[in-house]
Amino acid sequence: MQAAAIFGCSTAADGSLPVHARAGLGRAPFGIYVHIPFCATRCGYCDFNTYTTSELPGMSTSSYVDVALAELRLADEVLGYAAPTVQTVFFGGGTPSLLPAEHLGLLVREITDRFGLAPGAEITTEANPESVTEAYFSRLREAGFTRISLGMQSAVEPVLAVLDRQHTPGRAVDAVAEARRAGFEHVNLDLIYGAPGESEADWQRSLDVAVAAGPDHVSAYALIVEPGTRMARQVARGELSTPDDDVLADRYTQAEQTLSAGGFRWYEVSNWARNAGAQCRHNMLYWNSGDWWGIGPGAHSHIGGVRWWNVKHPAAYAKRLHSGETPAQAREVLTPAQQRAERVLLRIRLADGLALAEIPAARRAEAGRMRTYGLLDRSAYDAGTALLTLRGRLLADAVVRDLVE
């Protein structure tokens, strides 16, 4: 049997999984992620696996759907009778809304026909505000979508410009209203703080506009200048500067205060929802170590402690599927110790906290010191749970590192 290998990990050419991985299916929620790699333009800060159509000669948004359908057929063959019904579906990118709503709906129907959707399944797509209309939202609703995630990023024109965003400051607000009129109960706005040149007043403006727009979910992420991006080169040349960690901490605190006052409650370090029903169930599946199959170039999957990732370039991805082979580049089988460490890494970020018993015994004394330092909530700790305080959220990455290493 042919195999592709990287870092000592290998994956079977037919995509088959170890028996133990398939045997565990159904014990955890199961979701499907669909990566749409197309963007109209590439934002300077973005290092996601995305391409403009001019960078992909021979592949169109229409032909891509056929390739994604081929991987869904492969997933059905690999998982077979053991495949559980799908709890969540998430279309990310890239810009999924560059595809006709009918094409996204075709993929949802294929998922439904092959795996079945659980009652009340969550079906989300990301969208850029400038690439959607009320009619588009209506077609998505007809196709079964239940949730929209809009890339707002900022409500301030100079900040949008430095991020290379194409929409005007008010377009995201209009898109929320259009999604509501089309029947979407669940709408998220993504925000980014810490962009070069962004002031405290700019960030406050974005937060206020986001709350007033009426979504039931807001995500707020600190800008990370990723190596290899256009923004990283601009920073290296001294053309742009980025805020230090203290400023980013102030921006996060500002977000917590404004969103809490606006009726939102944090449920993950970078995510706030108006109520439990507004939480992103697909992301909760990730954070709670669920199972999912990732469709598309560069997509990652996890089934029963086995993780694999697809080849990144869409042409190589399509070639493998057309040849009847898995598009997976490599995989790894997680040891029990690695799985426990990942549970700590992910669940400590949740507002439900993490049972102290799940922290490795050698690191529990460190957890006690974090309680003393005010990084973990004292009353929750005394009740057997490690729960981040606001100060702990500001230092979440360091907390995680100290609890698992």
Order of alpha helices (4+ residues) and beta strands (2+ residues): beta-beta-alpha-beta-alpha-beta-alpha-beta-alpha-beta-alpha-alpha-beta-alpha-beta-alpha-alpha-beta-beta-alpha-beta-beta-beta-alpha-beta-alpha-beta-alpha-alpha-beta-alpha-alpha
